[in-house]
């Protein structure tokens, strides 16, 4: 097992760093580093910059615009973009829907949707969770009844991230209502958000932001050609897609960036006349998080080595989701402690000694409570790991 980067990989990292430093728009970098909300125009602008460079879809096959990078190069790219404060690429189109189309889509669907996803001509969102059907996704109740050359969809989705920006939504719907096994009878549909009968209603969370939504379907007509794979076989597609979603939830690069920022804050925050960084109890908590982050990075490098040698990884990937999200939450908790009373402000506040650091820390803290729930709650991930990897 080799956990070190090769000379070629180090050269690639330097190339990526140089390009990011020269090409991330300053206003977008400031928004990311200051935890400001990114509008649709912000996300689309950065997406199109990467598309022009040819780096927006590293995991795609080269014939569809992929970079041809190795798994290690893709990891380096993800880590460096996070460290540099680049805006995220909304994953619902390029990572999630595209991976499904490339694996299960027809030739006509690939030709129709993939170029528009690549260039961000269409903004996608995900329709999985429902009231009462989150981690227990197989219990979903949104119905799609086939009537000739189209389906009629009725039901509700919830926690639809960036649904208010969406041009299209990929949805799990129930097409067989009599099957005994809940995982059977589910299909995967692509739905134009401008179709009559769709209503998007915002959900305002504790951070006072509008990131998620409820989406209602009332007699929404969806052409049959928008069915991906086979009718009643959508659970196969869903499991494949969730694997892609969970692989990126560790967010090691972003956590390393926040750790460095946290250390800088603690070094300048005085408690009893001394920097908080010198407080034994605080330093102990900080050290524990840093060690866990180092261990997570090594674990991720082990997975990368496995992918480099075999081309795939197993259910152990759940470890990245569990520990990665726990570390993200721990970092927000420690940052709240450093900021003290100033962390309560929902409007951006400035800290002495930081030229470009303002933050709505309470809003970020509340927002990050979700990380251990989305993409399959950490409790579900532990069950997956114990069953599939440990055989318990």
Secondary structure, DSSP 8 states (H G I E B T S, - for coil): ---S--HHHHHHHHHHHHHHHHHS-HHHHHHHHTT----HHHHHHHHHHHHHHT-S-TTS-GGGT-----HHHHHHHHHHHHHHT-----HIIIIIIHHHHHHH--HHHHHHHHHHHHTTSS-EEEE--BTTBSSSGGG---EEEEETTEEEEEEEE-S-TTGGG-SEEEEEEE--SS-SSTTTTEEEEEEETTSTTEEEEEEE-TTS-EEEEEEEEEEEEEEGGGEESSTTBHHHHHHHHHHHHHHT-S-HHHHHHHHHHHHHHHHH-EETTEEGGG-HHHHHHHHHHHHHHHHHHHHHHHHHHHHHHHS---GGGHHHHHHHHHHHHHHHHHHHHHHGGGGG-SS-EE-TT-SS-EE-HHHHHHHGGGGGTTTS-HHHHHHHIIIIIS--
